[in-house]
């Protein structure tokens, strides 16, 4: 599905791999809801020996942390402090085969799920809305942004979660747009795909 996109990213990865001082590579994939971030991450993972994927969705805020003040903050609807402490910092500082352990937030139960144990590999992928929050610093070697037109976005989200479409339109998409614009993410990314 993402043949052209994967080839573009692979070219950049190959440039980095050729550097003998580079022992691991971190790829960050951010962008609009419904643009295909997770699918691209999965296909890229398969292309690189099941490279680990860390999902920003695992760090949505617990309901009790969703204050009006927090949700007014660009990118504030994920627990970015916890994501930095439990994934980003260990990924940056860790060595290949070190394990990163954290409990993901599960939307269905609005609470934490079972602990994940993910080993760092040569190629590592962090994907999802808000994974390029400047709070994390420039932790990645390659940043990718996926953009999608409004019509296709609504069609995809309606297929994915028909009962949630009004929430997406009235709440989640505006919060995401605020985050993208506040940090000018599209312009700052190394690689951009616009659908």
C-alpha positions in Angstrom: 0.0 0.0 0.0 2.8 2.4 0.9 5.4 1.3 -1.6 6.5 4.8 -2.6 6.5 6.0 1.0 8.5 3.1 2.2 11.1 3.5 -0.5 11.5 7.1 0.3 12.0 6.4 4.0 14.3 3.4 3.2 16.6 5.7 1.2 17.0 7.9 4.3 17.5 4.9 6.6 20.2 3.5 4.2 22.0 6.8 4.4 22.0 6.6 8.2 22.9 2.9 8.4 26.1 3.7 6.3 27.3 5.8 9.2 29.4 3.5 11.4 28.8 5.6 14.5 25.0 5.1 14.2 24.1 2.1 16.3 20.3 2.5 16.2 17.8 4.6 14.2 14.5 6.1 15.5 11.8 7.0 13.0 8.8 9.2 14.1 5.6 9.1 12.1 3.0 11.9 13.0 0.2 13.4 11.1 -3.6 13.7 10.8 -6.0 11.2 12.2 -7.0 8.6 9.5 -4.0 9.4 7.3 -2.5 5.9 7.7 0.3 6.4 10.3 -0.2 3.0 11.9 -0.5 1.2 8.6 2.7 2.8 7.3 4.5 2.0 10.6 3.4 -1.7 10.3 4.6 -2.0 6.7 7.9 -0.3 7.5 8.3 -2.6 10.5 7.8 -5.6 8.3 10.4 -4.3 5.8 12.9 -4.1 8.7 12.8 -7.5 10.4 9.7 -6.6 12.6 11.2 -3.3 13.9 9.5 -2.4 17.2 6.6 0.1 17.0 5.8 2.4 19.9 2.3 3.9 19.7 1.5 7.4 21.0 -2.1 6.2 21.4 -0.9 4.1 24.3 -0.4 7.3 26.2 -3.8 9.0 26.0 -4.7 10.7 29.3 -6.6 8.9 32.0 -10.1 10.5 32.3 -9.2 12.1 35.6 -6.3 14.0 34.0 -8.4 15.5 31.2 -8.9 18.9 32.7 -10.1 21.9 30.6 -6.7 23.5 31.2 -4.8 20.4 30.0 -7.0 19.9 26.9 -6.5 23.6 25.9 -2.7 22.9 25.7 -1.5 22.0 22.2 -0.8 18.3 22.3 -2.1 18.1 25.9 -4.5 15.2 25.4 -1.8 12.7 25.6 0.3 12.0 28.7 3.4 13.2 27.1 5.3 13.3 30.4 4.8 9.6 30.9 5.6 8.8 27.3 8.9 10.7 27.5 9.8 9.0 30.8 8.7 5.4 29.8 9.4 5.3 26.1 11.3 8.2 24.6 14.1 8.5 27.1 14.7 4.7 27.4 14.7 4.4 23.6 17.2 7.2 23.1 19.5 6.1 26.0 19.1 2.4 25.6 21.1 -0.2 23.7 19.9 -2.8 21.2 18.1 -5.6 23.0 17.3 -3.5 26.1 13.6 -3.8 27.0 11.2 -0.9 27.3 8.3 -1.7 29.6 5.1 0.3 30.0 1.4 -0.1 30.5 -0.7 1.2 27.6 -3.9 3.2 28.0 -6.8 1.2 26.5 -9.7 3.4 25.2 -12.2 0.6 25.5 -11.8 0.4 29.3 -10.5 4.0 29.8 -7.7 2.6 31.9 -4.3 0.9 31.7 -4.0 -2.5 30.0 -1.4 -5.3 30.5 2.3 -4.2 30.5 4.1 -4.2 27.2 7.7 -5.4 26.9 9.4 -4.2 23.7 13.0 -4.8 22.8 15.0 -2.0 21.1 16.3 -3.0 17.7 18.5 -1.4 15.0 15.4 0.3 13.5 12.7 1.6 15.9 9.4 3.3 15.0 7.4 5.8 17.1 4.0 6.5 15.5 0.8 8.3 16.2 -0.6 11.8 16.7 1.4 13.8 19.1 4.6 11.7 18.8 6.5 14.8 17.6 5.6 17.0 20.6 8.5 19.4 21.1 8.4 18.3 24.8 10.3 15.2 23.8 13.1 17.1 22.1 14.6 15.9 18.8 14.8 12.3 19.8 14.3 10.9 16.2 16.6 10.5 13.3 13.9 10.7 10.7 10.5 12.5 11.1 7.6 11.7 8.8 4.3 13.6 8.5 1.1 12.2 6.8 -1.5 14.6 5.6 -5.0 13.7 4.3 -7.7 15.7 2.7 -10.9 16.4 4.8 -13.2 14.3 2.6 -11.1 11.1 2.7 -10.3 11.6 6.4 -14.0 11.7 7.4 -14.7 8.6 5.1 -11.9 6.6 6.7 -12.9 7.6 10.2 -16.5 6.8 9.6 -15.5 3.3 8.4 -13.2 2.8 11.3 -15.5 4.0 14.1 -19.0 5.0 12.9 -20.2 5.6 16.5 -17.3 7.9 17.2 -17.4 10.1 14.1 -19.0 13.1 15.9 -16.4 12.9 18.6 -13.7 13.0 15.9 -15.3 15.9 14.1 -16.1 18.0 17.1 -13.3 17.2 19.5 -10.3 15.1 18.4 -9.7 16.6 15.0 -9.8 20.2 16.3 -7.4 19.3 19.1 -5.0 17.6 16.7 -5.2 20.5 14.2 -4.4 22.9 17.1 -1.3 20.8 17.9 -0.1 20.7 14.3 -0.5 24.4 13.8 1.0 25.4 17.2 4.2 23.6 16.4 4.3 24.0 12.6 4.9 20.2 12.4 4.2 19.7 8.7 6.9 22.2 7.7 9.4 20.9 10.2 9.3 17.2 9.2 12.0 15.6 7.1 9.6 13.6 4.9 6.0 14.6 4.1 3.2 12.7 2.3 0.0 14.5 1.3 -3.0 12.4 0.2 
